[in-house]
Amino acid sequence: MEFRGTTICAVKKDGVTAIAGDGQVTMGESIIFKNTAVKVRRIYGGKVILGFAGSVTDAFSLTEKFEGMLNKFSGNLMRSAVELAELWRSDKIGRKLDAMMIVADKDTLLILSGTGEVIEPDGGCCSIGSGGNYALAAARALLQNTDYDASTVATKALKIASEICVFTNDNIICETV
């Protein structure tokens, strides 16, 4: 049986980036295995935040490899992301990870996939995971129609997603940089 993580939402506004994630881990398609998983964390001395969704094992592998690249390239987020993508694409095993990650430092917000994509999102927000489309729509609406800060938008967007997506709960953790 495969364990899967769920929804992550990131918002960049007024020089602050927030990444929020829910706490649900689902086993298969129908069992809530854990409600309090932590899928958002700080790395590189607290200067970088990340959130992951997808297969738990693959997400941890992607996170570990990215953290290694950050250390190798002195915290340069974009270079670390591109080097990780190149490493993955040239991997002789050809292993694809069933996971995605959102990473951010004080200047840059990126989506990374386990298949080697690096995407800089438009519009100051992005989301991944099973409830990602719900969270993204909510974040965009909140950004356009409220004065909420980045952390509030990310958290409220995830709360809205949790009310729609059965693979997302409202045990939300949010980190900012």
N, C-alpha and C positions, 0 to 999 in steps of 0.2 A: 504494500500500500504506500502511496506517495503522499508526503506532507507538503502542503503548499501554504505560502504566505499570501497576503492579499493586497491591500490598497495603500499607496503612498501618494501624497500630494505635496508639491513644492510651489511656493509663491515668493517672488522677488518684488519688493516694493520699497521705495524710499531708502535705498541703500542697505536694506536688511533682507536676507533670504531665510525663509522658514521651510522646514520639511516636517510634515506630520505623517504618522503612520498608525494604523489600527493594530490591535493586539491579537487578532484571530488567526489561528493556524487550523487549517481544515485537512482532514485525512480523507483522501478519496473525494467523492462528490457530495457526501451526505453527513459526515461526522465532524463536529467541532471538537478538535483535539485539545486546544488550548485557547484561552481567552486573553491571556496577559503577556503574550510574546512581545519582545522589544525589537522592532524592525527599523528603528531610526537611532543612529548613534553618531558620536563625535569621534574623529580619528585625527591623526597627525597633530597631536598636541592641542586638540580642540579647534584647530583652524579650518577644518573641513568637516562638513556634516554629510551623511548619506542615509538613504532609505532604500530598502530592497523589497522586491516582490517576486514571487515565483516559487519554484521548488526550493525548499529550505536548504538542502545540501548544496545545490547549485548556487544559490544566493550567497551562502557562506564562502564558497570557493571563489566566486566573482569578487566579493568584498576583500578577501585575503589577497588576491592577486592585485587588485587595485591599490590596496594599502602598500603593498610591496613596491609598486611603481611610484607612488607618492614619495616614499622614502628614497628611492633611487634617483628621482628627479627633483629633489629638494622642495617638495610641496607644490610644484607647478602642475596645477589641476589639468589644464588642457593637454599639456605634453604627456602627462601620466595616462590620461584617457586614450589619446591617440596611440601611444606605445602599447597599451594593453590591447587595443583593437588590432594592431599589427601583429602582436604576439599570438592572439587568438586565431587570426586568419592564416598565419603561417604554421600553426600547430600541425605537426605531422599526423597526429592521431585524428584530427578533424573533429574533435569533440565540441559539440555545441551545448551550452548551458541553458537550461530552461529557467532563466531568471533575468531580471532587469534591475537597474539601480539608478537612482537619482543622486547626483553628487553636487555639492556646492561649496565654494569658498566665498570670501567677501566680494569677489568680482564676477565669478562665473557660475552658471547653472547648466548642468549637462544631464542627459539621459544616456546611460550605457546599457548595452544588451550583451547577453552571453553569446551572441553570434557575431560580435565585432562592430556593431554600429555605435557611433558617437553622434548625438544630436543635441544641438543647442536650441532649446524651444523658443518659439515666438510668444510675445504677449505677456511675459513675466510670470507664467505659471505652466505647470505640467503635472501629469499624474500617470501612474503605472499600476498594474495589477487588475484584478477582476472588477473592482469598483472604480477603476481609473477614469473611465469616461464620465461617470456620474460626478466624481469629485472635480474633474476638469471643468465640466459645464457649470457646476456650482461656484468654483473659484473664479471663473471668468465673469459670471454674473455679479458676484460679490465685489470683484475688483472694479467693475464698471459702474456699480450702483451704490457703493458705500464708501465710507472713509476709513474702514477697518485697516489696521496694520497687517503686515504679512503673516504674522503668527495667528492672528484671529481669523483671517481669511482661510488659511490652510486648515486650521482646526475645524471651523464651521463647514468647510467644503467636505471634509472627511466625515463629519457628523451627518451631513445630508446623504452622502454615499452610503453610510451604514444603515440608513432608513430604507434604502432601495435594494442594495446588493446583499444577498444572503451570505456571501463569503467575506463580508466586512462587518466589524463590530464597532461600538462606540467607546472602546477603551483606547483612547488616543494619546500618543506621546508626540510632542512637537519640540524640535530643536531649532535654534536660530544662529545665524552667523552674520 
